[in-house]
Amino acid sequence: MGIDGIGKGGAPPPATGIDRPASPSTSEIGSSTEFKVGKTAPSEAAGSVSLDQVRSGAISVSQYLDIKVSESTAHLVDRLNAEQLSFIRQSLREQLSSDPALVDLVKAATGQLPPPSE
């Protein structure tokens, strides 16, 4: 005597009918519309310019981190008040200077350690 189908050889195939459509055939799967990817903004190119500026000495690591914090929180400008946005930016900036994992990432990217929090 089996309980809940245990020992009966597996589950039956799914039923098709009015409330369940049949599985699409392999020819139907391949006939869908083409997937296209649109162009993106040149954000990586803009980021590399700042990184090149740090490596050449045109801007300091501190200035570079301030630019990156501003870029990463730009989407919050219209969503938060100035005090909240300032708090988030300050918290991110402190983390970039104190968190060991983030300090290692900054050093790998810029070749220099970030300055300590002010």
Chimera marker file (.cmm) of the C-alpha trace (Angstrom):
<marker_set name="trace">
<marker id="1" x="0.000" y="0.000" z="0.000" r="1" g="1" b="0" radius="0.5"/>
<marker id="2" x="1.555" y="3.282" z="-1.097" r="1" g="1" b="0" radius="0.5"/>
<marker id="3" x="1.126" y="6.668" z="0.505" r="1" g="1" b="0" radius="0.5"/>
<marker id="4" x="0.976" y="9.759" z="-1.710" r="1" g="1" b="0" radius="0.5"/>
<marker id="5" x="2.254" y="7.888" z="-4.719" r="1" g="1" b="0" radius="0.5"/>
<marker id="6" x="5.348" y="6.483" z="-3.015" r="1" g="1" b="0" radius="0.5"/>
<marker id="7" x="6.357" y="3.239" z="-4.643" r="1" g="1" b="0" radius="0.5"/>
<marker id="8" x="4.002" y="3.579" z="-7.614" r="1" g="1" b="0" radius="0.5"/>
<marker id="9" x="6.572" y="4.281" z="-10.326" r="1" g="1" b="0" radius="0.5"/>
<marker id="10" x="6.664" y="8.079" z="-10.482" r="1" g="1" b="0" radius="0.5"/>
<marker id="11" x="4.286" y="10.879" z="-11.260" r="1" g="1" b="0" radius="0.5"/>
<marker id="12" x="1.988" y="10.773" z="-14.290" r="1" g="1" b="0" radius="0.5"/>
<marker id="13" x="2.663" y="13.208" z="-17.160" r="1" g="1" b="0" radius="0.5"/>
<marker id="14" x="0.904" y="16.590" z="-16.833" r="1" g="1" b="0" radius="0.5"/>
<marker id="15" x="-2.579" y="16.662" z="-18.252" r="1" g="1" b="0" radius="0.5"/>
<marker id="16" x="-3.504" y="18.843" z="-21.221" r="1" g="1" b="0" radius="0.5"/>
<marker id="17" x="-6.938" y="20.169" z="-21.811" r="1" g="1" b="0" radius="0.5"/>
<marker id="18" x="-9.093" y="23.239" z="-21.641" r="1" g="1" b="0" radius="0.5"/>
<marker id="19" x="-7.387" y="24.811" z="-18.623" r="1" g="1" b="0" radius="0.5"/>
<marker id="20" x="-3.851" y="23.617" z="-19.465" r="1" g="1" b="0" radius="0.5"/>
<marker id="21" x="-2.355" y="24.307" z="-22.873" r="1" g="1" b="0" radius="0.5"/>
<marker id="22" x="-0.080" y="21.745" z="-24.455" r="1" g="1" b="0" radius="0.5"/>
<marker id="23" x="3.688" y="22.322" z="-24.348" r="1" g="1" b="0" radius="0.5"/>
<marker id="24" x="5.051" y="24.272" z="-27.320" r="1" g="1" b="0" radius="0.5"/>
<marker id="25" x="6.876" y="22.254" z="-29.914" r="1" g="1" b="0" radius="0.5"/>
<marker id="26" x="10.551" y="22.869" z="-30.619" r="1" g="1" b="0" radius="0.5"/>
<marker id="27" x="9.669" y="24.676" z="-33.858" r="1" g="1" b="0" radius="0.5"/>
<marker id="28" x="7.384" y="27.076" z="-31.944" r="1" g="1" b="0" radius="0.5"/>
<marker id="29" x="10.084" y="27.874" z="-29.381" r="1" g="1" b="0" radius="0.5"/>
<marker id="30" x="12.588" y="29.000" z="-32.015" r="1" g="1" b="0" radius="0.5"/>
<marker id="31" x="10.100" y="31.218" z="-33.864" r="1" g="1" b="0" radius="0.5"/>
<marker id="32" x="9.851" y="33.983" z="-31.243" r="1" g="1" b="0" radius="0.5"/>
<marker id="33" x="11.001" y="37.529" z="-31.924" r="1" g="1" b="0" radius="0.5"/>
<marker id="34" x="14.656" y="38.405" z="-31.860" r="1" g="1" b="0" radius="0.5"/>
<marker id="35" x="16.312" y="39.633" z="-28.664" r="1" g="1" b="0" radius="0.5"/>
<marker id="36" x="18.021" y="43.004" z="-29.099" r="1" g="1" b="0" radius="0.5"/>
<marker id="37" x="20.132" y="45.048" z="-26.725" r="1" g="1" b="0" radius="0.5"/>
<marker id="38" x="20.080" y="48.815" z="-26.993" r="1" g="1" b="0" radius="0.5"/>
<marker id="39" x="23.063" y="51.106" z="-26.660" r="1" g="1" b="0" radius="0.5"/>
<marker id="40" x="24.104" y="52.128" z="-23.185" r="1" g="1" b="0" radius="0.5"/>
<marker id="41" x="25.513" y="55.347" z="-21.870" r="1" g="1" b="0" radius="0.5"/>
<marker id="42" x="29.302" y="55.582" z="-21.881" r="1" g="1" b="0" radius="0.5"/>
<marker id="43" x="29.575" y="55.256" z="-18.100" r="1" g="1" b="0" radius="0.5"/>
<marker id="44" x="32.629" y="53.017" z="-18.183" r="1" g="1" b="0" radius="0.5"/>
<marker id="45" x="34.496" y="55.445" z="-20.404" r="1" g="1" b="0" radius="0.5"/>
<marker id="46" x="33.725" y="58.309" z="-18.021" r="1" g="1" b="0" radius="0.5"/>
<marker id="47" x="34.871" y="56.194" z="-15.057" r="1" g="1" b="0" radius="0.5"/>
<marker id="48" x="38.140" y="55.292" z="-16.712" r="1" g="1" b="0" radius="0.5"/>
<marker id="49" x="38.902" y="58.978" z="-17.358" r="1" g="1" b="0" radius="0.5"/>
<marker id="50" x="38.738" y="59.661" z="-13.598" r="1" g="1" b="0" radius="0.5"/>
<marker id="51" x="40.837" y="56.575" z="-12.885" r="1" g="1" b="0" radius="0.5"/>
<marker id="52" x="43.406" y="57.679" z="-15.459" r="1" g="1" b="0" radius="0.5"/>
<marker id="53" x="43.444" y="61.108" z="-13.816" r="1" g="1" b="0" radius="0.5"/>
<marker id="54" x="44.210" y="59.516" z="-10.436" r="1" g="1" b="0" radius="0.5"/>
<marker id="55" x="46.991" y="57.394" z="-11.870" r="1" g="1" b="0" radius="0.5"/>
<marker id="56" x="48.528" y="60.408" z="-13.611" r="1" g="1" b="0" radius="0.5"/>
<marker id="57" x="48.253" y="62.544" z="-10.469" r="1" g="1" b="0" radius="0.5"/>
<marker id="58" x="45.768" y="65.038" z="-11.913" r="1" g="1" b="0" radius="0.5"/>
<marker id="59" x="43.308" y="64.312" z="-9.070" r="1" g="1" b="0" radius="0.5"/>
<marker id="60" x="43.846" y="62.763" z="-5.654" r="1" g="1" b="0" radius="0.5"/>
<marker id="61" x="42.421" y="59.454" z="-4.464" r="1" g="1" b="0" radius="0.5"/>
<marker id="62" x="40.163" y="61.429" z="-2.131" r="1" g="1" b="0" radius="0.5"/>
<marker id="63" x="38.754" y="63.423" z="-5.054" r="1" g="1" b="0" radius="0.5"/>
<marker id="64" x="38.315" y="60.219" z="-7.057" r="1" g="1" b="0" radius="0.5"/>
<marker id="65" x="36.349" y="58.600" z="-4.227" r="1" g="1" b="0" radius="0.5"/>
<marker id="66" x="34.172" y="61.699" z="-3.866" r="1" g="1" b="0" radius="0.5"/>
<marker id="67" x="33.389" y="61.537" z="-7.602" r="1" g="1" b="0" radius="0.5"/>
<marker id="68" x="32.526" y="57.844" z="-7.373" r="1" g="1" b="0" radius="0.5"/>
<marker id="69" x="30.297" y="58.348" z="-4.319" r="1" g="1" b="0" radius="0.5"/>
<marker id="70" x="28.463" y="61.161" z="-6.125" r="1" g="1" b="0" radius="0.5"/>
<marker id="71" x="28.033" y="59.005" z="-9.248" r="1" g="1" b="0" radius="0.5"/>
<marker id="72" x="26.768" y="56.051" z="-7.246" r="1" g="1" b="0" radius="0.5"/>
<marker id="73" x="24.174" y="58.123" z="-5.381" r="1" g="1" b="0" radius="0.5"/>
<marker id="74" x="23.069" y="60.340" z="-8.281" r="1" g="1" b="0" radius="0.5"/>
<marker id="75" x="19.886" y="58.303" z="-8.717" r="1" g="1" b="0" radius="0.5"/>
<marker id="76" x="18.824" y="59.284" z="-5.184" r="1" g="1" b="0" radius="0.5"/>
<marker id="77" x="18.935" y="63.065" z="-5.693" r="1" g="1" b="0" radius="0.5"/>
<marker id="78" x="15.224" y="63.385" z="-6.519" r="1" g="1" b="0" radius="0.5"/>
<marker id="79" x="14.141" y="60.702" z="-4.050" r="1" g="1" b="0" radius="0.5"/>
<marker id="80" x="15.733" y="61.896" z="-0.797" r="1" g="1" b="0" radius="0.5"/>
<marker id="81" x="16.059" y="65.224" z="0.952" r="1" g="1" b="0" radius="0.5"/>
<marker id="82" x="19.483" y="66.886" z="1.155" r="1" g="1" b="0" radius="0.5"/>
<marker id="83" x="20.133" y="65.750" z="4.727" r="1" g="1" b="0" radius="0.5"/>
<marker id="84" x="19.427" y="62.085" z="3.954" r="1" g="1" b="0" radius="0.5"/>
<marker id="85" x="21.512" y="62.185" z="0.783" r="1" g="1" b="0" radius="0.5"/>
<marker id="86" x="24.399" y="63.808" z="2.638" r="1" g="1" b="0" radius="0.5"/>
<marker id="87" x="24.238" y="61.119" z="5.330" r="1" g="1" b="0" radius="0.5"/>
<marker id="88" x="24.328" y="58.315" z="2.744" r="1" g="1" b="0" radius="0.5"/>
<marker id="89" x="27.233" y="59.892" z="0.854" r="1" g="1" b="0" radius="0.5"/>
<marker id="90" x="29.182" y="60.466" z="4.069" r="1" g="1" b="0" radius="0.5"/>
<marker id="91" x="28.551" y="56.878" z="5.197" r="1" g="1" b="0" radius="0.5"/>
<marker id="92" x="29.709" y="55.482" z="1.858" r="1" g="1" b="0" radius="0.5"/>
<marker id="93" x="32.802" y="57.658" z="1.911" r="1" g="1" b="0" radius="0.5"/>
<marker id="94" x="33.691" y="56.495" z="5.437" r="1" g="1" b="0" radius="0.5"/>
<marker id="95" x="33.225" y="52.862" z="4.423" r="1" g="1" b="0" radius="0.5"/>
<marker id="96" x="35.574" y="53.316" z="1.453" r="1" g="1" b="0" radius="0.5"/>
<marker id="97" x="38.251" y="54.556" z="3.852" r="1" g="1" b="0" radius="0.5"/>
<marker id="98" x="37.761" y="52.092" z="6.699" r="1" g="1" b="0" radius="0.5"/>
<marker id="99" x="36.333" y="48.762" z="5.479" r="1" g="1" b="0" radius="0.5"/>
<marker id="100" x="39.278" y="46.430" z="4.770" r="1" g="1" b="0" radius="0.5"/>
<marker id="101" x="37.661" y="44.836" z="1.723" r="1" g="1" b="0" radius="0.5"/>
<marker id="102" x="36.766" y="48.207" z="0.210" r="1" g="1" b="0" radius="0.5"/>
<marker id="103" x="40.205" y="49.627" z="1.014" r="1" g="1" b="0" radius="0.5"/>
<marker id="104" x="41.714" y="46.700" z="-0.925" r="1" g="1" b="0" radius="0.5"/>
<marker id="105" x="39.426" y="47.425" z="-3.888" r="1" g="1" b="0" radius="0.5"/>
<marker id="106" x="40.366" y="51.110" z="-3.884" r="1" g="1" b="0" radius="0.5"/>
<marker id="107" x="44.060" y="50.194" z="-3.758" r="1" g="1" b="0" radius="0.5"/>
<marker id="108" x="43.637" y="47.710" z="-6.618" r="1" g="1" b="0" radius="0.5"/>
<marker id="109" x="41.833" y="50.294" z="-8.751" r="1" g="1" b="0" radius="0.5"/>
<marker id="110" x="43.959" y="53.344" z="-8.007" r="1" g="1" b="0" radius="0.5"/>
<marker id="111" x="47.265" y="51.912" z="-6.879" r="1" g="1" b="0" radius="0.5"/>
<marker id="112" x="47.023" y="53.960" z="-3.677" r="1" g="1" b="0" radius="0.5"/>
<marker id="113" x="45.410" y="53.568" z="-0.285" r="1" g="1" b="0" radius="0.5"/>
<marker id="114" x="42.417" y="55.816" z="0.416" r="1" g="1" b="0" radius="0.5"/>
<marker id="115" x="43.051" y="58.579" z="2.944" r="1" g="1" b="0" radius="0.5"/>
<marker id="116" x="41.621" y="57.996" z="6.418" r="1" g="1" b="0" radius="0.5"/>
<marker id="117" x="38.183" y="59.425" z="7.228" r="1" g="1" b="0" radius="0.5"/>
<marker id="118" x="38.235" y="63.072" z="8.142" r="1" g="1" b="0" radius="0.5"/>
<link id1="1" id2="2" r="1" g="1" b="0" radius="0.2"/>
<link id1="2" id2="3" r="1" g="1" b="0" radius="0.2"/>
<link id1="3" id2="4" r="1" g="1" b="0" radius="0.2"/>
<link id1="4" id2="5" r="1" g="1" b="0" radius="0.2"/>
<link id1="5" id2="6" r="1" g="1" b="0" radius="0.2"/>
<link id1="6" id2="7" r="1" g="1" b="0" radius="0.2"/>
<link id1="7" id2="8" r="1" g="1" b="0" radius="0.2"/>
<link id1="8" id2="9" r="1" g="1" b="0" radius="0.2"/>
<link id1="9" id2="10" r="1" g="1" b="0" radius="0.2"/>
<link id1="10" id2="11" r="1" g="1" b="0" radius="0.2"/>
<link id1="11" id2="12" r="1" g="1" b="0" radius="0.2"/>
<link id1="12" id2="13" r="1" g="1" b="0" radius="0.2"/>
<link id1="13" id2="14" r="1" g="1" b="0" radius="0.2"/>
<link id1="14" id2="15" r="1" g="1" b="0" radius="0.2"/>
<link id1="15" id2="16" r="1" g="1" b="0" radius="0.2"/>
<link id1="16" id2="17" r="1" g="1" b="0" radius="0.2"/>
<link id1="17" id2="18" r="1" g="1" b="0" radius="0.2"/>
<link id1="18" id2="19" r="1" g="1" b="0" radius="0.2"/>
<link id1="19" id2="20" r="1" g="1" b="0" radius="0.2"/>
<link id1="20" id2="21" r="1" g="1" b="0" radius="0.2"/>
<link id1="21" id2="22" r="1" g="1" b="0" radius="0.2"/>
<link id1="22" id2="23" r="1" g="1" b="0" radius="0.2"/>
<link id1="23" id2="24" r="1" g="1" b="0" radius="0.2"/>
<link id1="24" id2="25" r="1" g="1" b="0" radius="0.2"/>
<link id1="25" id2="26" r="1" g="1" b="0" radius="0.2"/>
<link id1="26" id2="27" r="1" g="1" b="0" radius="0.2"/>
<link id1="27" id2="28" r="1" g="1" b="0" radius="0.2"/>
<link id1="28" id2="29" r="1" g="1" b="0" radius="0.2"/>
<link id1="29" id2="30" r="1" g="1" b="0" radius="0.2"/>
<link id1="30" id2="31" r="1" g="1" b="0" radius="0.2"/>
<link id1="31" id2="32" r="1" g="1" b="0" radius="0.2"/>
<link id1="32" id2="33" r="1" g="1" b="0" radius="0.2"/>
<link id1="33" id2="34" r="1" g="1" b="0" radius="0.2"/>
<link id1="34" id2="35" r="1" g="1" b="0" radius="0.2"/>
<link id1="35" id2="36" r="1" g="1" b="0" radius="0.2"/>
<link id1="36" id2="37" r="1" g="1" b="0" radius="0.2"/>
<link id1="37" id2="38" r="1" g="1" b="0" radius="0.2"/>
<link id1="38" id2="39" r="1" g="1" b="0" radius="0.2"/>
<link id1="39" id2="40" r="1" g="1" b="0" radius="0.2"/>
<link id1="40" id2="41" r="1" g="1" b="0" radius="0.2"/>
<link id1="41" id2="42" r="1" g="1" b="0" radius="0.2"/>
<link id1="42" id2="43" r="1" g="1" b="0" radius="0.2"/>
<link id1="43" id2="44" r="1" g="1" b="0" radius="0.2"/>
<link id1="44" id2="45" r="1" g="1" b="0" radius="0.2"/>
<link id1="45" id2="46" r="1" g="1" b="0" radius="0.2"/>
<link id1="46" id2="47" r="1" g="1" b="0" radius="0.2"/>
<link id1="47" id2="48" r="1" g="1" b="0" radius="0.2"/>
<link id1="48" id2="49" r="1" g="1" b="0" radius="0.2"/>
<link id1="49" id2="50" r="1" g="1" b="0" radius="0.2"/>
<link id1="50" id2="51" r="1" g="1" b="0" radius="0.2"/>
<link id1="51" id2="52" r="1" g="1" b="0" radius="0.2"/>
<link id1="52" id2="53" r="1" g="1" b="0" radius="0.2"/>
<link id1="53" id2="54" r="1" g="1" b="0" radius="0.2"/>
<link id1="54" id2="55" r="1" g="1" b="0" radius="0.2"/>
<link id1="55" id2="56" r="1" g="1" b="0" radius="0.2"/>
<link id1="56" id2="57" r="1" g="1" b="0" radius="0.2"/>
<link id1="57" id2="58" r="1" g="1" b="0" radius="0.2"/>
<link id1="58" id2="59" r="1" g="1" b="0" radius="0.2"/>
<link id1="59" id2="60" r="1" g="1" b="0" radius="0.2"/>
<link id1="60" id2="61" r="1" g="1" b="0" radius="0.2"/>
<link id1="61" id2="62" r="1" g="1" b="0" radius="0.2"/>
<link id1="62" id2="63" r="1" g="1" b="0" radius="0.2"/>
<link id1="63" id2="64" r="1" g="1" b="0" radius="0.2"/>
<link id1="64" id2="65" r="1" g="1" b="0" radius="0.2"/>
<link id1="65" id2="66" r="1" g="1" b="0" radius="0.2"/>
<link id1="66" id2="67" r="1" g="1" b="0" radius="0.2"/>
<link id1="67" id2="68" r="1" g="1" b="0" radius="0.2"/>
<link id1="68" id2="69" r="1" g="1" b="0" radius="0.2"/>
<link id1="69" id2="70" r="1" g="1" b="0" radius="0.2"/>
<link id1="70" id2="71" r="1" g="1" b="0" radius="0.2"/>
<link id1="71" id2="72" r="1" g="1" b="0" radius="0.2"/>
<link id1="72" id2="73" r="1" g="1" b="0" radius="0.2"/>
<link id1="73" id2="74" r="1" g="1" b="0" radius="0.2"/>
<link id1="74" id2="75" r="1" g="1" b="0" radius="0.2"/>
<link id1="75" id2="76" r="1" g="1" b="0" radius="0.2"/>
<link id1="76" id2="77" r="1" g="1" b="0" radius="0.2"/>
<link id1="77" id2="78" r="1" g="1" b="0" radius="0.2"/>
<link id1="78" id2="79" r="1" g="1" b="0" radius="0.2"/>
<link id1="79" id2="80" r="1" g="1" b="0" radius="0.2"/>
<link id1="80" id2="81" r="1" g="1" b="0" radius="0.2"/>
<link id1="81" id2="82" r="1" g="1" b="0" radius="0.2"/>
<link id1="82" id2="83" r="1" g="1" b="0" radius="0.2"/>
<link id1="83" id2="84" r="1" g="1" b="0" radius="0.2"/>
<link id1="84" id2="85" r="1" g="1" b="0" radius="0.2"/>
<link id1="85" id2="86" r="1" g="1" b="0" radius="0.2"/>
<link id1="86" id2="87" r="1" g="1" b="0" radius="0.2"/>
<link id1="87" id2="88" r="1" g="1" b="0" radius="0.2"/>
<link id1="88" id2="89" r="1" g="1" b="0" radius="0.2"/>
<link id1="89" id2="90" r="1" g="1" b="0" radius="0.2"/>
<link id1="90" id2="91" r="1" g="1" b="0" radius="0.2"/>
<link id1="91" id2="92" r="1" g="1" b="0" radius="0.2"/>
<link id1="92" id2="93" r="1" g="1" b="0" radius="0.2"/>
<link id1="93" id2="94" r="1" g="1" b="0" radius="0.2"/>
<link id1="94" id2="95" r="1" g="1" b="0" radius="0.2"/>
<link id1="95" id2="96" r="1" g="1" b="0" radius="0.2"/>
<link id1="96" id2="97" r="1" g="1" b="0" radius="0.2"/>
<link id1="97" id2="98" r="1" g="1" b="0" radius="0.2"/>
<link id1="98" id2="99" r="1" g="1" b="0" radius="0.2"/>
<link id1="99" id2="100" r="1" g="1" b="0" radius="0.2"/>
<link id1="100" id2="101" r="1" g="1" b="0" radius="0.2"/>
<link id1="101" id2="102" r="1" g="1" b="0" radius="0.2"/>
<link id1="102" id2="103" r="1" g="1" b="0" radius="0.2"/>
<link id1="103" id2="104" r="1" g="1" b="0" radius="0.2"/>
<link id1="104" id2="105" r="1" g="1" b="0" radius="0.2"/>
<link id1="105" id2="106" r="1" g="1" b="0" radius="0.2"/>
<link id1="106" id2="107" r="1" g="1" b="0" radius="0.2"/>
<link id1="107" id2="108" r="1" g="1" b="0" radius="0.2"/>
<link id1="108" id2="109" r="1" g="1" b="0" radius="0.2"/>
<link id1="109" id2="110" r="1" g="1" b="0" radius="0.2"/>
<link id1="110" id2="111" r="1" g="1" b="0" radius="0.2"/>
<link id1="111" id2="112" r="1" g="1" b="0" radius="0.2"/>
<link id1="112" id2="113" r="1" g="1" b="0" radius="0.2"/>
<link id1="113" id2="114" r="1" g="1" b="0" radius="0.2"/>
<link id1="114" id2="115" r="1" g="1" b="0" radius="0.2"/>
<link id1="115" id2="116" r="1" g="1" b="0" radius="0.2"/>
<link id1="116" id2="117" r="1" g="1" b="0" radius="0.2"/>
<link id1="117" id2="118" r="1" g="1" b="0" radius="0.2"/>
</marker_set>
